[in-house]
Amino acid sequence: MQDKHIKTLEKALLALAKYLPPDEHDVYEEFLDTYRYFYGKWKRQKQSYQTNAEHYKEVSRQWRKDNQDKAKEYRRQYAQRKKEQASGSANDEQSSQSSEK
């Protein structure tokens, strides 16, 4: 299905072709064919970019979802290690103080 602006362009070119000699009508046909080709190419490329962007969004969403649990577990382990280090240094201080007495 052609886009509206291509149909409008065809009508405009046909209207202009009335004022040209018949041997120059090929120029307009060639222009219109070239325009259709490059417009179609651009449209396919645009669709490809949109598809790639949608795919990227879906992959990132899935990656975040998959790694959310891993991140929570890592943060929990990190907090546990910090807590153990803090309690370990407090125990060291208590043992050093008791050994000094």
N, CA, C and O atoms as a Tinker XYZ file with bonds, in Angstrom:
   404  protein
     1  N      0.842000   -1.179000    0.000000    73     2
     2  CA     0.000000    0.000000    0.000000    64     1     3
     3  C      0.887000    1.242000    0.000000    63     2     4     5
     4  O      1.785000    1.392000    0.828000    81     3
     5  N      0.610000    2.109000   -0.939000    73     3     6
     6  CA     1.443000    3.298000   -1.054000    64     5     7
     7  C      1.009000    4.357000   -0.056000    63     6     8     9
     8  O     -0.145000    4.414000    0.368000    81     7
     9  N      1.965000    5.187000    0.300000    73     7    10
    10  CA     1.653000    6.275000    1.213000    64     9    11
    11  C      0.984000    7.417000    0.451000    63    10    12    13
    12  O      1.092000    7.517000   -0.771000    81    11
    13  N      0.293000    8.273000    1.199000    73    11    14
    14  CA    -0.445000    9.380000    0.591000    64    13    15
    15  C      0.468000   10.318000   -0.190000    63    14    16    17
    16  O      0.126000   10.770000   -1.282000    81    15
    17  N      1.623000   10.602000    0.379000    73    15    18
    18  CA     2.470000   11.604000   -0.281000    64    17    19
    19  C      3.020000   11.090000   -1.610000    63    18    20    21
    20  O      3.310000   11.893000   -2.497000    81    19
    21  N      3.172000    9.778000   -1.772000    73    19    22
    22  CA     3.631000    9.243000   -3.053000    64    21    23
    23  C      2.534000    9.418000   -4.086000    63    22    24    25
    24  O      2.816000    9.772000   -5.231000    81    23
    25  N      1.288000    9.174000   -3.703000    73    23    26
    26  CA     0.167000    9.380000   -4.619000    64    25    27
    27  C      0.063000   10.851000   -5.011000    63    26    28    29
    28  O     -0.175000   11.174000   -6.174000    81    27
    29  N      0.241000   11.737000   -4.036000    73    27    30
    30  CA     0.195000   13.173000   -4.317000    64    29    31
    31  C      1.322000   13.563000   -5.265000    63    30    32    33
    32  O      1.124000   14.362000   -6.180000    81    31
    33  N      2.486000   13.005000   -5.047000    73    31    34
    34  CA     3.629000   13.280000   -5.917000    64    33    35
    35  C      3.350000   12.788000   -7.334000    63    34    36    37
    36  O      3.674000   13.471000   -8.305000    81    35
    37  N      2.753000   11.611000   -7.453000    73    35    38
    38  CA     2.409000   11.084000   -8.777000    64    37    39
    39  C      1.449000   12.024000   -9.498000    63    38    40    41
    40  O      1.642000   12.320000  -10.678000    81    39
    41  N      0.416000   12.497000   -8.797000    73    39    42
    42  CA    -0.556000   13.409000   -9.410000    64    41    43
    43  C      0.117000   14.694000   -9.863000    63    42    44    45
    44  O     -0.147000   15.190000  -10.958000    81    43
    45  N      0.997000   15.236000   -9.006000    73    43    46
    46  CA     1.692000   16.477000   -9.344000    64    45    47
    47  C      2.588000   16.279000  -10.564000    63    46    48    49
    48  O      2.634000   17.136000  -11.446000    81    47
    49  N      3.296000   15.156000  -10.616000    73    47    50
    50  CA     4.178000   14.897000  -11.751000    64    49    51
    51  C      3.394000   14.676000  -13.037000    63    50    52    53
    52  O      3.822000   15.109000  -14.107000    81    51
    53  N      2.257000   14.009000  -12.940000    73    51    54
    54  CA     1.417000   13.822000  -14.125000    64    53    55
    55  C      0.872000   15.154000  -14.618000    63    54    56    57
    56  O      0.778000   15.374000  -15.826000    81    55
    57  N      0.512000   16.043000  -13.699000    73    55    58
    58  CA     0.031000   17.369000  -14.072000    64    57    59
    59  C      1.141000   18.159000  -14.764000    63    58    60    61
    60  O      0.887000   18.855000  -15.747000    81    59
    61  N      2.349000   18.056000  -14.262000    73    59    62
    62  CA     3.482000   18.754000  -14.893000    64    61    63
    63  C      3.827000   18.133000  -16.243000    63    62    64    65
    64  O      4.258000   18.831000  -17.161000    81    63
    65  N      3.636000   16.834000  -16.359000    73    63    66
    66  CA     3.988000   16.139000  -17.600000    64    65    67
    67  C      3.133000   16.603000  -18.772000    63    66    68    69
    68  O      3.546000   16.480000  -19.925000    81    67
    69  N      1.958000   17.130000  -18.494000    73    67    70
    70  CA     1.086000   17.625000  -19.573000    64    69    71
    71  C      1.746000   18.759000  -20.352000    63    70    72    73
    72  O      1.492000   18.954000  -21.541000    81    71
    73  N      2.602000   19.501000  -19.645000    73    71    74
    74  CA     3.219000   20.669000  -20.260000    64    73    75
    75  C      4.563000   20.360000  -20.916000    63    74    76    77
    76  O      5.200000   21.252000  -21.477000    81    75
    77  N      4.992000   19.113000  -20.848000    73    75    78
    78  CA     6.257000   18.721000  -21.455000    64    77    79
    79  C      6.013000   17.959000  -22.740000    63    78    80    81
    80  O      4.949000   17.368000  -22.925000    81    79
    81  N      6.991000   17.969000  -23.626000    73    79    82
    82  CA     6.870000   17.143000  -24.823000    64    81    83
    83  C      6.821000   15.660000  -24.427000    63    82    84    85
    84  O      7.390000   15.290000  -23.400000    81    83
    85  N      6.168000   14.818000  -25.199000    73    83    86
    86  CA     5.999000   13.401000  -24.844000    64    85    87
    87  C      7.316000   12.646000  -24.631000    63    86    88    89
    88  O      7.360000   11.697000  -23.848000    81    87
    89  N      8.384000   13.054000  -25.315000    73    87    90
    90  CA     9.648000   12.326000  -25.147000    64    89    91
    91  C     10.310000   12.598000  -23.800000    63    90    92    93
    92  O     11.227000   11.868000  -23.423000    81    91
    93  N      9.881000   13.618000  -23.063000    73    91    94
    94  CA    10.456000   13.929000  -21.762000    64    93    95
    95  C      9.645000   13.361000  -20.598000    63    94    96    97
    96  O     10.013000   13.562000  -19.441000    81    95
    97  N      8.569000   12.669000  -20.880000    73    95    98
    98  CA     7.761000   12.071000  -19.815000    64    97    99
    99  C      8.540000   10.989000  -19.083000    63    98   100   101
   100  O      8.273000   10.713000  -17.914000    81    99
   101  N      9.496000   10.381000  -19.758000    73    99   102
   102  CA    10.308000    9.332000  -19.136000    64   101   103
   103  C     11.088000    9.866000  -17.940000    63   102   104   105
   104  O     11.352000    9.133000  -16.987000    81   103
   105  N     11.454000   11.141000  -17.992000    73   103   106
   106  CA    12.206000   11.744000  -16.893000    64   105   107
   107  C     11.381000   11.678000  -15.606000    63   106   108   109
   108  O     11.897000   11.333000  -14.543000    81   107
   109  N     10.109000   12.009000  -15.715000    73   107   110
   110  CA     9.250000   11.969000  -14.534000    64   109   111
   111  C      9.034000   10.550000  -14.038000    63   110   112   113
   112  O      9.039000   10.304000  -12.832000    81   111
   113  N      8.847000    9.620000  -14.959000    73   111   114
   114  CA     8.684000    8.214000  -14.567000    64   113   115
   115  C      9.939000    7.707000  -13.866000    63   114   116   117
   116  O      9.863000    7.009000  -12.855000    81   115
   117  N     11.088000    8.066000  -14.414000    73   115   118
   118  CA    12.358000    7.640000  -13.808000    64   117   119
   119  C     12.519000    8.246000  -12.410000    63   118   120   121
   120  O     12.929000    7.567000  -11.469000    81   119
   121  N     12.188000    9.533000  -12.294000    73   119   122
   122  CA    12.270000   10.187000  -10.991000    64   121   123
   123  C     11.352000    9.503000   -9.994000    63   122   124   125
   124  O     11.752000    9.236000   -8.861000    81   123
   125  N     10.128000    9.219000  -10.405000    73   123   126
   126  CA     9.160000    8.594000   -9.516000    64   125   127
   127  C      9.614000    7.193000   -9.106000    63   126   128   129
   128  O      9.464000    6.810000   -7.945000    81   127
   129  N     10.160000    6.435000  -10.039000    73   127   130
   130  CA    10.672000    5.092000   -9.701000    64   129   131
   131  C     11.822000    5.184000   -8.708000    63   130   132   133
   132  O     11.884000    4.417000   -7.747000    81   131
   133  N     12.729000    6.122000   -8.942000    73   131   134
   134  CA    13.869000    6.304000   -8.039000    64   133   135
   135  C     13.384000    6.728000   -6.658000    63   134   136   137
   136  O     13.868000    6.240000   -5.637000    81   135
   137  N     12.415000    7.649000   -6.646000    73   135   138
   138  CA    11.869000    8.105000   -5.372000    64   137   139
   139  C     11.229000    6.952000   -4.626000    63   138   140   141
   140  O     11.465000    6.792000   -3.428000    81   139
   141  N     10.432000    6.149000   -5.297000    73   139   142
   142  CA     9.783000    4.998000   -4.660000    64   141   143
   143  C     10.832000    4.037000   -4.093000    63   142   144   145
   144  O     10.684000    3.523000   -2.984000    81   143
   145  N     11.890000    3.805000   -4.871000    73   143   146
   146  CA    12.940000    2.877000   -4.425000    64   145   147
   147  C     13.589000    3.373000   -3.134000    63   146   148   149
   148  O     13.678000    2.633000   -2.154000    81   147
   149  N     14.042000    4.631000   -3.137000    73   147   150
   150  CA    14.747000    5.144000   -1.967000    64   149   151
   151  C     13.816000    5.355000   -0.779000    63   150   152   153
   152  O     14.231000    5.189000    0.368000    81   151
   153  N     12.568000    5.718000   -1.040000    73   151   154
   154  CA    11.610000    5.859000    0.053000    64   153   155
   155  C     11.343000    4.494000    0.682000    63   154   156   157
   156  O     11.279000    4.376000    1.905000    81   155
   157  N     11.188000    3.474000   -0.141000    73   155   158
   158  CA    10.976000    2.117000    0.365000    64   157   159
   159  C     12.165000    1.637000    1.174000    63   158   160   161
   160  O     12.012000    1.010000    2.221000    81   159
   161  N     13.368000    1.946000    0.665000    73   159   162
   162  CA    14.594000    1.560000    1.378000    64   161   163
   163  C     14.659000    2.256000    2.731000    63   162   164   165
   164  O     14.996000    1.634000    3.738000    81   163
   165  N     14.338000    3.541000    2.754000    73   163   166
   166  CA    14.356000    4.299000    4.004000    64   165   167
   167  C     13.332000    3.740000    4.981000    63   166   168   169
   168  O     13.608000    3.603000    6.173000    81   167
   169  N     12.138000    3.416000    4.466000    73   167   170
   170  CA    11.077000    2.915000    5.324000    64   169   171
   171  C     11.459000    1.560000    5.942000    63   170   172   173
   172  O     11.198000    1.314000    7.119000    81   171
   173  N     12.080000    0.684000    5.135000    73   171   174
   174  CA    12.525000   -0.614000    5.670000    64   173   175
   175  C     13.607000   -0.423000    6.727000    63   174   176   177
   176  O     13.612000   -1.109000    7.748000    81   175
   177  N     14.517000    0.505000    6.481000    73   175   178
   178  CA    15.588000    0.763000    7.440000    64   177   179
   179  C     15.024000    1.328000    8.733000    63   178   180   181
   180  O     15.466000    0.960000    9.822000    81   179
   181  N     14.044000    2.223000    8.616000    73   179   182
   182  CA    13.407000    2.789000    9.800000    64   181   183
   183  C     12.725000    1.680000   10.607000    63   182   184   185
   184  O     12.827000    1.642000   11.833000    81   183
   185  N     12.037000    0.788000    9.913000    73   183   186
   186  CA    11.381000   -0.332000   10.584000    64   185   187
   187  C     12.408000   -1.217000   11.281000    63   186   188   189
   188  O     12.176000   -1.700000   12.389000    81   187
   189  N     13.549000   -1.424000   10.618000    73   187   190
   190  CA    14.617000   -2.234000   11.200000    64   189   191
   191  C     15.144000   -1.590000   12.476000    63   190   192   193
   192  O     15.366000   -2.274000   13.475000    81   191
   193  N     15.346000   -0.263000   12.443000    73   191   194
   194  CA    15.822000    0.441000   13.633000    64   193   195
   195  C     14.813000    0.329000   14.768000    63   194   196   197
   196  O     15.193000    0.115000   15.919000    81   195
   197  N     13.532000    0.471000   14.450000    73   195   198
   198  CA    12.508000    0.361000   15.487000    64   197   199
   199  C     12.489000   -1.038000   16.077000    63   198   200   201
   200  O     12.358000   -1.205000   17.290000    81   199
   201  N     12.621000   -2.044000   15.217000    73   199   202
   202  CA    12.636000   -3.426000   15.690000    64   201   203
   203  C     13.841000   -3.659000   16.590000    63   202   204   205
   204  O     13.723000   -4.289000   17.641000    81   203
   205  N     14.999000   -3.155000   16.181000    73   203   206
   206  CA    16.202000   -3.309000   16.998000    64   205   207
   207  C     16.056000   -2.604000   18.337000    63   206   208   209
   208  O     16.487000   -3.128000   19.364000    81   207
   209  N     15.455000   -1.428000   18.339000    73   207   210
   210  CA    15.265000   -0.688000   19.585000    64   209   211
   211  C     14.322000   -1.441000   20.515000    63   210   212   213
   212  O     14.563000   -1.523000   21.719000    81   211
   213  N     13.257000   -1.988000   19.957000    73   211   214
   214  CA    12.317000   -2.759000   20.780000    64   213   215
   215  C     13.010000   -4.000000   21.346000    63   214   216   217
   216  O     12.813000   -4.357000   22.507000    81   215
   217  N     13.816000   -4.645000   20.519000    73   215   218
   218  CA    14.544000   -5.833000   20.972000    64   217   219
   219  C     15.508000   -5.463000   22.098000    63   218   220   221
   220  O     15.592000   -6.171000   23.101000    81   219
   221  N     16.233000   -4.361000   21.936000    73   219   222
   222  CA    17.179000   -3.908000   22.967000    64   221   223
   223  C     16.449000   -3.636000   24.281000    63   222   224   225
   224  O     16.917000   -4.023000   25.352000    81   223
   225  N     15.288000   -2.962000   24.190000    73   223   226
   226  CA    14.530000   -2.673000   25.403000    64   225   227
   227  C     14.108000   -3.959000   26.093000    63   226   228   229
   228  O     14.203000   -4.074000   27.315000    81   227
   229  N     13.644000   -4.920000   25.315000    73   227   230
   230  CA    13.190000   -6.187000   25.889000    64   229   231
   231  C     14.356000   -6.951000   26.524000    63   230   232   233
   232  O     14.219000   -7.512000   27.611000    81   231
   233  N     15.503000   -6.969000   25.838000    73   231   234
   234  CA    16.678000   -7.666000   26.375000    64   233   235
   235  C     17.138000   -7.002000   27.672000    63   234   236   237
   236  O     17.456000   -7.691000   28.642000    81   235
   237  N     17.176000   -5.654000   27.695000    73   235   238
   238  CA    17.606000   -4.971000   28.924000    64   237   239
   239  C     16.628000   -5.210000   30.065000    63   238   240   241
   240  O     17.036000   -5.418000   31.208000    81   239
   241  N     15.346000   -5.180000   29.755000    73   239   242
   242  CA    14.337000   -5.438000   30.785000    64   241   243
   243  C     14.523000   -6.841000   31.371000    63   242   244   245
   244  O     14.465000   -7.037000   32.585000    81   243
   245  N     14.746000   -7.807000   30.481000    73   243   246
   246  CA    14.925000   -9.189000   30.931000    64   245   247
   247  C     16.211000   -9.326000   31.743000    63   246   248   249
   248  O     16.236000  -10.034000   32.750000    81   247
   249  N     17.281000   -8.650000   31.308000    73   247   250
   250  CA    18.561000   -8.713000   32.030000    64   249   251
   251  C     18.405000   -8.141000   33.439000    63   250   252   253
   252  O     18.874000   -8.728000   34.415000    81   251
   253  N     17.737000   -6.980000   33.531000    73   251   254
   254  CA    17.523000   -6.387000   34.858000    64   253   255
   255  C     16.695000   -7.314000   35.740000    63   254   256   257
   256  O     16.979000   -7.477000   36.927000    81   255
   257  N     15.683000   -7.908000   35.157000    73   255   258
   258  CA    14.827000   -8.821000   35.919000    64   257   259
   259  C     15.627000  -10.031000   36.401000    63   258   260   261
   260  O     15.492000  -10.448000   37.551000    81   259
   261  N     16.461000  -10.595000   35.519000    73   259   262
   262  CA    17.268000  -11.763000   35.878000    64   261   263
   263  C     18.309000  -11.441000   36.944000    63   262   264   265
   264  O     18.580000  -12.261000   37.821000    81   263
   265  N     18.880000  -10.269000   36.867000    73   263   266
   266  CA    19.966000   -9.923000   37.779000    64   265   267
   267  C     19.513000   -9.217000   39.046000    63   266   268   269
   268  O     20.335000   -8.921000   39.914000    81   267
   269  N     18.240000   -8.947000   39.165000    73   267   270
   270  CA    17.740000   -8.267000   40.349000    64   269   271
   271  C     17.962000   -9.122000   41.597000    63   270   272   273
   272  O     18.406000   -8.615000   42.627000    81   271
   273  N     17.657000  -10.405000   41.505000    73   271   274
   274  CA    17.854000  -11.297000   42.651000    64   273   275
   275  C     19.336000  -11.435000   42.997000    63   274   276   277
   276  O     19.705000  -11.485000   44.171000    81   275
   277  N     20.179000  -11.495000   41.970000    73   275   278
   278  CA    21.620000  -11.599000   42.214000    64   277   279
   279  C     22.126000  -10.352000   42.940000    63   278   280   281
   280  O     22.949000  -10.442000   43.851000    81   279
   281  N     21.624000   -9.194000   42.524000    73   279   282
   282  CA    22.050000   -7.949000   43.153000    64   281   283
   283  C     21.598000   -7.892000   44.615000    63   282   284   285
   284  O     22.356000   -7.466000   45.487000    81   283
   285  N     20.382000   -8.316000   44.875000    73   283   286
   286  CA    19.902000   -8.342000   46.266000    64   285   287
   287  C     20.768000   -9.263000   47.118000    63   286   288   289
   288  O     21.139000   -8.911000   48.237000    81   287
   289  N     21.089000  -10.439000   46.589000    73   287   290
   290  CA    21.917000  -11.395000   47.314000    64   289   291
   291  C     23.310000  -10.824000   47.575000    63   290   292   293
   292  O     23.855000  -10.982000   48.668000    81   291
   293  N     23.890000  -10.155000   46.560000    73   291   294
   294  CA    25.210000   -9.555000   46.727000    64   293   295
   295  C     25.183000   -8.477000   47.807000    63   294   296   297
   296  O     26.070000   -8.427000   48.659000    81   295
   297  N     24.159000   -7.610000   47.773000    73   295   298
   298  CA    24.052000   -6.551000   48.787000    64   297   299
   299  C     23.891000   -7.148000   50.183000    63   298   300   301
   300  O     24.458000   -6.634000   51.147000    81   299
   301  N     23.118000   -8.235000   50.294000    73   299   302
   302  CA    22.922000   -8.893000   51.577000    64   301   303
   303  C     24.247000   -9.456000   52.091000    63   302   304   305
   304  O     24.587000   -9.303000   53.264000    81   303
   305  N     24.991000  -10.112000   51.191000    73   303   306
   306  CA    26.289000  -10.679000   51.597000    64   305   307
   307  C     27.265000   -9.575000   51.984000    63   306   308   309
   308  O     28.014000   -9.717000   52.950000    81   307
   309  N     27.260000   -8.487000   51.240000    73   307   310
   310  CA    28.155000   -7.368000   51.540000    64   309   311
   311  C     27.835000   -6.786000   52.913000    63   310   312   313
   312  O     28.738000   -6.512000   53.704000    81   311
   313  N     26.544000   -6.599000   53.191000    73   311   314
   314  CA    26.139000   -6.064000   54.502000    64   313   315
   315  C     26.536000   -7.039000   55.614000    63   314   316   317
   316  O     26.962000   -6.618000   56.690000    81   315
   317  N     26.397000   -8.328000   55.354000    73   315   318
   318  CA    26.782000   -9.353000   56.348000    64   317   319
   319  C     28.281000   -9.287000   56.631000    63   318   320   321
   320  O     28.699000   -9.341000   57.788000    81   319
   321  N     29.095000   -9.169000   55.570000    73   319   322
   322  CA    30.558000   -9.078000   55.756000    64   321   323
   323  C     30.928000   -7.832000   56.544000    63   322   324   325
   324  O     31.779000   -7.889000   57.431000    81   323
   325  N     30.297000   -6.712000   56.229000    73   323   326
   326  CA    30.576000   -5.470000   56.961000    64   325   327
   327  C     30.207000   -5.627000   58.436000    63   326   328   329
   328  O     30.933000   -5.189000   59.329000    81   327
   329  N     29.072000   -6.256000   58.661000    73   327   330
   330  CA    28.618000   -6.475000   60.031000    64   329   331
   331  C     29.601000   -7.365000   60.788000    63   330   332   333
   332  O     29.925000   -7.102000   61.946000    81   331
   333  N     30.070000   -8.418000   60.123000    73   331   334
   334  CA    31.040000   -9.324000   60.747000    64   333   335
   335  C     32.361000   -8.620000   61.007000    63   334   336   337
   336  O     32.985000   -8.829000   62.047000    81   335
   337  N     32.788000   -7.784000   60.064000    73   335   338
   338  CA    34.039000   -7.045000   60.260000    64   337   339
   339  C     33.908000   -6.089000   61.442000    63   338   340   341
   340  O     34.819000   -5.957000   62.260000    81   339
   341  N     32.758000   -5.429000   61.512000    73   339   342
   342  CA    32.552000   -4.484000   62.626000    64   341   343
   343  C     32.521000   -5.232000   63.951000    63   342   344   345
   344  O     33.122000   -4.790000   64.930000    81   343
   345  N     31.825000   -6.359000   63.985000    73   343   346
   346  CA    31.775000   -7.115000   65.249000    64   345   347
   347  C     33.132000   -7.756000   65.533000    63   346   348   349
   348  O     33.509000   -7.899000   66.696000    81   347
   349  N     33.867000   -8.141000   64.500000    73   347   350
   350  CA    35.198000   -8.717000   64.675000    64   349   351
   351  C     36.168000   -7.697000   65.224000    63   350   352   353
   352  O     36.968000   -8.025000   66.100000    81   351
   353  N     36.123000   -6.478000   64.742000    73   351   354
   354  CA    37.020000   -5.446000   65.246000    64   353   355
   355  C     36.626000   -5.060000   66.674000    63   354   356   357
   356  O     37.489000   -4.719000   67.484000    81   355
   357  N     35.331000   -5.112000   66.984000    73   355   358
   358  CA    34.891000   -4.830000   68.357000    64   357   359
   359  C     35.360000   -5.940000   69.290000    63   358   360   361
   360  O     35.768000   -5.661000   70.418000    81   359
   361  N     35.310000   -7.184000   68.845000    73   359   362
   362  CA    35.797000   -8.316000   69.649000    64   361   363
   363  C     37.303000   -8.217000   69.858000    63   362   364   365
   364  O     37.799000   -8.513000   70.946000    81   363
   365  N     38.033000   -7.804000   68.826000    73   363   366
   366  CA    39.479000   -7.635000   68.945000    64   365   367
   367  C     39.811000   -6.570000   69.981000    63   366   368   369
   368  O     40.735000   -6.738000   70.778000    81   367
   369  N     39.060000   -5.480000   69.969000    73   367   370
   370  CA    39.299000   -4.419000   70.933000    64   369   371
   371  C     39.028000   -4.908000   72.356000    63   370   372   373
   372  O     39.780000   -4.612000   73.284000    81   371
   373  N     37.931000   -5.668000   72.506000    73   371   374
   374  CA    37.595000   -6.187000   73.835000    64   373   375
   375  C     38.664000   -7.173000   74.304000    63   374   376   377
   376  O     39.058000   -7.142000   75.470000    81   375
   377  N     39.128000   -8.029000   73.433000    73   375   378
   378  CA    40.147000   -9.009000   73.834000    64   377   379
   379  C     41.467000   -8.317000   74.125000    63   378   380   381
   380  O     42.181000   -8.721000   75.043000    81   379
   381  N     41.810000   -7.280000   73.360000    73   379   382
   382  CA    43.062000   -6.569000   73.631000    64   381   383
   383  C     42.972000   -5.803000   74.955000    63   382   384   385
   384  O     43.954000   -5.709000   75.690000    81   383
   385  N     41.801000   -5.265000   75.249000    73   383   386
   386  CA    41.620000   -4.557000   76.519000    64   385   387
   387  C     41.665000   -5.527000   77.694000    63   386   388   389
   388  O     42.238000   -5.220000   78.739000    81   387
   389  N     41.064000   -6.686000   77.520000    73   387   390
   390  CA    41.055000   -7.661000   78.617000    64   389   391
   391  C     42.451000   -8.255000   78.811000    63   390   392   393
   392  O     42.813000   -8.588000   79.940000    81   391
   393  N     43.233000   -8.395000   77.763000    73   391   394
   394  CA    44.582000   -8.929000   77.913000    64   393   395
   395  C     45.504000   -7.896000   78.570000    63   394   396   397
   396  O     46.458000   -8.261000   79.257000    81   395
   397  N     45.219000   -6.615000   78.356000    73   395   398
   398  CA    46.016000   -5.578000   78.985000    64   397   399
   399  C     45.775000   -5.555000   80.495000    63   398   400   401
   400  O     46.674000   -5.191000   81.253000    81   399
   401  N     44.601000   -5.929000   80.935000    73   399   402
   402  CA    44.275000   -5.884000   82.363000    64   401   403
   403  C     44.891000   -7.033000   83.021000    63   402   404
   404  O     44.749000   -7.199000   84.233000    81   403
